[in-house]
Amino acid sequence: MNFEPKIKELLNKRGIRTEEEIAEFISPAPQKTYDPFLLLNMEAGVDQILSVIDSGGRICIYGDYDADGVTSVVILTEVLSQLTDNLTYYIPSRFGEGYGLNRGAIDRIRADGVDLIVTVDCGSVDCDEVDYAKSLGLGIVVTDHHTVTDRKADCVLINPAQEECPYPFKKLAGCGVAFKLAQALASVTGLPGSLLTAALDLVAVGTVADIVPLIDENRTFVKYGLRLINTSNRRNLDALIRAAGLKPGTIRSENIAFGIAPRINSAGRLAHAKIAADLFLTKDPAQARKLVDKMVLLNEERKSIQERIYLECVGIIEQRFADDDFLLVDLETEQEGVTGIVAGKITEQYYKPSVIVSQTGENLYKGTGRSIEGFNLYSALKENEEMFITFGGHALACGFTMGAEYVTVLRENLNKTASAIRAENPDIFTEKHRIDLFLEAEDISMELIRQTSIFEPFGFSNEKPQAAFTGYADRVRRIGNRGQYLRFEAELSDLRRIVCVAFRNTDEIEELIRMSGGRRIRIIGYLQINTWQGRDSIQMQVNAAETTDGDW
């Protein structure tokens, strides 16, 4: 392929330099994958599972209630069902049980005659719960991908995040680890490769949904998985795709992130994740239709609740916490399944780390948080670990439960931490506009835009290439049913004009154009090909704009 010079530059920036690396990166059939037995404890985990199967024992797959957890449960259920009929699964309620293993669930699982629990997407630090299960005579194999702290469960633990794990790629999603276990089981038992291939659609969904880096082996999973999704191989997933208003055969990673995953997550956020798991496991078309309809309705309800809570949080922040470096908002009893999304929107709006806590019982609060680049939320919260009843997460997201009496002191402590970080890095709470390509007028072409498709699938650590060019902005007008969006034109140095549309930061962009006084500004966003009435034209989806010669 003859790459445009700017495409070669971008490949180089992303560390893809040699002919072999480029061939692997752009290949529709990438080869980057690793032996599952490189995962620490994989052999012991496979032996324990097969020993229980051979003895006629009962196995329970125990998962999380998000899209990663749901897909992990389904993947392992489908594979293990080829080896045993004595199989069940359990996903805890977000509301009554919370994340990870809990004693009540373990009691119910034991009462169901289960001999072995295999966790997916959870369990690494559930030390007390694992010990309790073992005291009841249950076997435990934990598969997970979350951060492992100084304490970890005393059982067979398969998690590439373990420091001593030699696996070459550390950033698998939970469904990726579940799939590697499935690979290992298949290799030992002789299960057909087609069974594993058929699971890659769900691996792709869970991987994209969990916002793990779309590089290395994750990129391999998602590329193959998208190909499978677009052949409508899984009828019930195809039904969900259609219900989301998406066109089968054209699904990209963005469609998973913003169309498929939210509908899967809506089940666990507002009702129970079993709805989503059952959708992928049922063979009954009538039941599948009912479950899809239920998930669509739950997603619509989720969006409505989310908007209400978001506006409530913004009001509280503006009145009480506008000057805080860390935004901790405490609410009355709220729909805790939605507060995580709202925390993400708050962080995006103010570009500060945020936590939303809401009452979940007498003198008990449940919290969820999101962060920005450069502020490790997990580390900041771990400094206050003594306040938490439960706690987990990673650098950019977290969840916890705590006593009501600690809310104020936690806010104070987190603000002190954030202020100290700001003192060392004064610009940390100023949003940085990532620019992958600085373009001159002669660089901008249809072919350049078409060639950016080689970087798909897009996602975390492999973001859609963002470009910047300078031009004179004019013909500004508001669009959208409430005038919430912005349209303007930019004149390049070669006198070509490009239509620009902004869906975010519209007030700031409009003000900057007004203040430019006819001077050139830098326009930052995604170059696209717009097709209208059979004609193609270049368009820019603008995310930000800035001056090129200092403040006016």
Secondary structure by P-SEA (a helix, b strand, c coil): ccccaaaaaaaaaaccccaaaaaaaaccccccccccccccaaaaaaaaaaaaaaabbbbbbbbcccaaaaaaaaaaaaaaaaccccccccccccccccccccaaaaaaaaaacccbbbbccccccaaaaaaaaaaabbbbbbbbcccccccccccccccccccccccccccccaaaaaaaaaaaaaaaacccaaaaaaaaaaaaaaaaaacccccaaaaaaaaaaaaaaaacccaaaaaaaaaaccccccccccccccccccccccccccccaaaaaaaaccccaaaaaaaaaaaaaaaaaaaaaaaaaaaaaaaaaacccccccbbbbbbcccccccaaaaaaaaaaaccccbbbbbbccccbbbbbbcccccccaaaaaaaacccccccccccccccccccccaaaaaaaaaaaaaaaaaaacccccccccccccccccccccaaaaaacccccccccccccbbbbbbbbbcccccccccccbbbbbbbccccbbbbbbbccaaaaaaaaaaaccccbbbbbbbbbbbbcccbbbbbbbccccccccccc
